[in-house]
């Protein structure tokens, strides 16, 4: 096609489009003005709150705004927050029971929430499970980790391991808030920063972004999960996850094929892996210790 023909065709097309636009008529009685609904009003940040049994005054603008940020983030992260509320109904009773037995504040369950959102997660750095233990830290706190077993994925045992860490940290700082912060940056790292800045309170520390947010994320999740309707979440309308009824089988002999073993015991490999995520292989070698495997009760 010659250039002149292309130009004429283009001009004709442009003219047609402009003509159509000019003929568009606004529907009678309707406005083309876009209506944008305003976001729901968030509850105010409280004047004070307790965390790990310690009263926290929120009268400092810096503290209030740091907490406000985490409240907003979690309030509007609906997909994650809804799942957390649903899963908490299943897992919190076990976690709370262990925290009480170990003498660790009940509020530490929210540390578990911010670490993994109650998922059997694996981080890019290799931390795993509800409490996100690195391999070395997990072993130091009594967890078995090898090619067949990874107890970082065992909710009960990893919770007790987290308690061991937190109680050690508490002895170092004589403060549960600092102990919880050290779960993110390590006892040694936190001591070093506190000494350099001559600070005694977590809220006075200038630290990296992740640790700076850490305690405030715990605080925000506590406020939201203890008062969900204040933040637009109604657990009564959710299908909360119930605890799964299981039967426990003590294993004192090696299992060469977990799939066959599960079938022989009236279940299947899928259910065995769901209920026992710490079994990371297709077999289980038993030598110096026994194991308890859970299978569906029915």
N, C-alpha and C positions, 0 to 999 in steps of 0.2 A: 504494500500500500504506500502511496506517495505521502510525503510529509504534509502537504497541504490538505490531503484528505483526512489524515489523522488529527490535524489541528481543528478542522471543521467539526469532526465527530466529537472531539473533546469539548469544544465550545457548546455544541448542541446538548451534550449530556449535562454539563454544568448548568445551562439555562433551564433544563427540565427540572433538575433538583431544586433550584432556587424557586421555580414556579410552584412546585409542590409544597415547599416550606411556607410560602406566602399564603397558600390556600388553606393551611391548617387552621381550624377554628377551635378555640377553647370551648369545651362543653359548657352549656348554659348551667349556671348555678354551681359550678365546680371551680376550684382554684388550682392552678398549676403549682402553687407555692408548696414546697416540700415541708411536711410536718415531721419534726424530729422529736421523739419522746426523750424527755430528760432522764438521766440515769437515776436510779433510786437513791434516796438519801441514806448514807451510811451512818450507823450509830457513832456518836462521838467517842473519841478515845477516853477511857475512864480516867479519873483524877489519880487513881492508884489501883494497884492490883497485887495479888500475891503470886509468887512463883517459888516452888520448892519449899513452901512454908515461910518464905521471906517476903516482907512487905516492900513493894517498890513504889516510890513516889514518882508520879509522871508529870511533875510540874515544871520540868525543864523542856524548853522548846525543841532541843536536839533529840532528847529521848522520845518525846511525844511524836515528832515527825518521823523518826526511824520506825517506831511501832506502827504509826498510821500507814506508812508505805507497805509494810508486810500484811496488814489487815486488808488493804485494798487489793494487793496482789492475790491473796488467797480467796477473797470474797468473789472476785471476778474470774478466777481460774476454775470455772464451774465443773468441767469434766474431771479434773483431778480432785477437787474438794468433795464432790458428790461421792466418788469412789472411795475416798478416805472414810467418809462417814458410814458408808455401807460396810466396809471391811472392818472398821473399828468395832462394830457390833459383834463380830466373830472373834477377833483377836484380843481386844482389850481385857476381857475377863482373865485370860491366861497371863497376859503381861502384868496386869495389876496384881494378881496373886503372887507372882514371883517377886515383883518390886517390894511388896509388903514383907514377904518372907526374908528378903535380903536386906531389909532396913534402908531401902532407897526411896526417896520421895515419889509419890504417885505421879506427879507431874512429869517425871522422866519419860513417861510413855509418849509425850509429845516430841521429845528428842528423836525417838524411834520414827515418828511420823515424818519429821522433816528430813530424816536421813533417807528414807526409802518410800514414803507414801504407803507404807504397809505392803510393799511389793517385794518379792524375792529378786531384788535388783542386782545388777552387776554394773559397776561404774567403769568409765574408761581407764581408770587407774588400777582396776582389779579388786576394788572393795566389793564385798558381796553380802547378800542377805538383808533382813530387816534392819539390822544394826550396822551394816556396811563396814565390816571388819576387813582390814587388809590381812593377807596370809600370816605375816609375822605376829601382828597384834592378836589375831585369833588364837594362834598356838600359845602365845604368852598367857592368854587368859583361859586356857584349858580346853580349847576346841580341837577336835580331831580333823585334820585336813590331809587327805592323800588322794590317790587316783580313783578311789572308789567311794570315798565318804568325804563330804564337806559339811561339817556341822555349823558353818556360818548360815546355812539354809535351814537349820533346825530352830524353830521359833523359841521353844523352851530353853534349850541349851545356849543359844546365842544371847538370849535375854539375861541369863545368869552370868554369862561372860561379860556382858556390858555392865552389869552390876559390879562385878569384880573390878573392872577398870574405873568406874565412877567412884567407888568407895576408896580406891587408892588415890585418885585425884582429890577427893574431898579431904583426905588426910594431909595432902600437900598444901591445900589452899584454905582449909577450914571454912569452905564456902561452896555451897552446891551450885551457885550460878557460875562461878569461875571453873568449877569441876566440869560443868556441862560445856562451857566454851572450850576447855582443853580437849574435849572429845573431838573437836574439829581441828585444832592446831597442835595438840600434844602438850603434855605437862611441861616439858622442857622449853618448848617454844613460847608458851604463855608466860612462864616465869621470866624468861629473857626479856620479853617485851615489857612486862610490869616493872622489872628492875631498871631498864633503860629509861622508862618514862616516870619512874617514881610514883606509880599509881597503885592503888589498893582495890579499886572497884572496876569491874568489867565496863561499866558505863562511862568511865573516864579514859578508857584506852583508845588510842588511835591505831587501828590495825588494818590488815588487808580486807578487801571488800567482803570476802566470804565469811570470815570470822566476825567481822563487824556486824553482819546481818544475822549471825547464827542464833544468838539468844533471843533476838527480836522475832525471829521466825517461830521459835518455841512459844513465846508469849502470844503471838497472833493466833497460832493454832489452838492454844488453850482457850483464848477468848471465844474463838469461832466455834470450837467443838463443844464447849460447855454451854454456849448460848446460840445455837445454830439459827433459830428463828429470827434473832436480832439482825442477822446478816443475810436473810433471804432464803435460808435453807430449812425445809420442814421434813425431818427424818420420818415423821409419822406417815408421810405420803411416799416415802421411798421403800423399795423392796430391800430392806436391810438383810445382809447375809447372816444367816444363823450358823451357830456352831455345828460342825459335822459330827454325827454320832459315829464313833469308831470302835473297833475291838483291837486290843493290843496283843501282839504275838512276840514272845521272847525268843530270840534267835541265838543259839549257842554253837551252831555249826555253820560252816561256810555254805553259801548258796551259789552254785556255779551259773545258774540261769534264773534271773529274777522274774522274767516273764512266765516261765513254767511254774515257778514257786507261787507266784500270784494266782495263776489259774488253778493250781492244785489246792489253793486255800480259798477258792470261791470268789476270786476277784479277777483283775486284769492288770497289765503293766501300767496302763494309763492311770488308774486309780492309785496304784502303789506310788507312782511318781508324784502325783498331785498331793497326796497326803504325806509323803516322805521325800520332799525335794532334796534332802541331804544325801540321798542315794543317787550319786551322779554317774554310776557305771551300770553295766548290765549284769553285774555279779557283786557278791559281797563276801569278802574273806574274813573269817572269824578266827582269831588266835587267842589273844590275852584278855579280851573283854567280850561281853555279850551286847546285843543290840535289841531295841524294841521297835518293831515295825507296826505301823497302824494300817488297818484296812477298814473299809466301810462296815458298819455294824450289820447292815442288811445287804 
